[in-house]
Amino acid sequence: MERVQVRRGFRGLPVVAVAVLGVLFVVCIFRLVDADGSMVVGKSPERSGWKTIQVDGIQIDIPQDWQKSAQRGCEFHFEQWGVPDSDDCRADTGVAFYYSPTFDPASGPGLRRSPAHGDDGARWGGWVSASDDYIVWVSEPRREVVEQVLDSVRRAK
């Protein structure tokens, strides 16, 4: 009698299925964490020549000429708006939204004079807690701009 061998399908199928599900999981998490959440929602109600931006229910007023950073090729990605033609990977001038559980500041919240950066001279900078999820960091050569941006941080209505 001839023995017939029955082939039971591809034994690596569970491994492939787990790998595919793992990749889909990572892609979904990346989309949630790296969501393109900031947008201009109008003109500033308080300051002429400024606009209001919103990120996940937080609104702040920034100078009209500040633009959203593309952050292409940057090591870290976070919501950042700054002066045109600035380095997308550095938050030297502008506003950035950091995830609060991972934010490790060198000093407490509020406004302070920052050390000089190259030829720019001294700057002003500071941060405030905007929610349980976000810290708003602002840096700019003009003290009054940093104060006005920090003072404008609010929950969206």
N, C-alpha and C positions, 0 to 999 in steps of 0.2 A: 504494500500500500504506500502510495506516495504522500509524503507529508506536505501539506499546504501551509505556507506561512502567511498569516494575516498581518498586514501592516496597520498599525494603529494611529496613523496621522503624525503630524509634526509634534515631537515632544518638547520643542522649544517654544511652543505657542504660549504657555503661561508666562514665560520670561519676556517675550515680545509684548504681550498684553500689558504686563506691569510696566515695562519701559515706556510704552505709548501713553499709558495713564499718567506716569510720572512726568513726562514732557508736557502733557496737557495741563497738569496741575501747576507746574512751574510757570507756564505761559499765562495761565489765569491769575496767579498771584502777582506776576510781573505787571500785568495790565491793571490790577487793582492798586498796586503800590505806585506805579509810574504813570498813573492816569494824568492826562493833560487837563488838570482841573482849574487853572487860573484863567480869568478872562476879564476884559474891561466891561463894567456894567453901567458906566455913565460918567458924566462930569461930576467933579467933586462938589458937594453941596456947600462946602465951607470955603474953598479957595479957588479963585479965578486962575485959569491956566493949569489946573491939575485935573486928573482923572481918578475914578474909583475903580479898583480891581477887586475881584473876589476869588477866594480859594476856599473850598469846602466850608462855606458858611461864614467865613471871615472876610470883612471888607476893610480896605485901607485906601487912603488917598495918597497918590504919588504924583510927581511932576509929569506934565503932559508928554514930554519928550522921552521918558523912560520907556524901554521896550522889553518884551519878554525875551529871555535868553534861550537860545536854541539848544545849548549844552551838547552839541555834537562832539563826540570824541572825549568827553570829560570822564574822569574816573568816577565821580559822584554826581548823581542827578537829583535835583531838587528844584522847586519852583523859585525862579529868580527873575527879577526885573531890574534893569539898569540903564545907564546912559548908552546911546547908540555907539556902535563900534567898540564897545568894551570887551574885555576877555570873557567869553562865556563860561569859562571854568573857574573864574575867581570872582568872589563877591566883594570886590574892592569898593565899588560905588554902586549903590542901589539897595534893593530890598530882597531878602531871601526868606523862605519859609522852611524851617527845619522841623523835623519830627521830634517832638518834645521828649519822649522817653529815651532817645539816643543823644540828645543835646547835652554837651558837657562844657559849660561856659567857664572862662577863666575868671569872671567876675559876675556880680549880681546884676539883676535887671536895671534898666535905666540908661541914661546918657553919660558918655565919658569921652575924653580926648584919647584918640588912638595914637600909637607910635607912627612915625613917618614911614611912608612906603615909597622908596626910590626918590625920584625927583618931585613927587606930588606934595611933599611936605606933610605936616600933621593933618590928620583927619578927625572927624567926629564919628562916633558909632555908638550903638546901643541895641538893646533888645527888650522885648516884653513878651510875656506869655499871652498868647491869643486864645488858647483853648487847651483842653486836656491833650490835644493831639499836635498842636503847632506852637512854635516860637517864631516871632517875627524879628529878624535882624536887619538893621539899617546901617549903612556906612556912606559918608558923604563929606566933602571938604567943608561944607557950610553947616554950622551948628543948627541954625534955624530950620533947615530942611529936615535934618534928622529929628529934631524935636517935633515938627509938624507931622511927619510920617508916623512916628511912634504914638503921638497923641491921637491920631486918627484911627487907630486899630479898634475895630468894633465887630460885634456879631451882626450878621445880615438880618434884616427884618423880614 
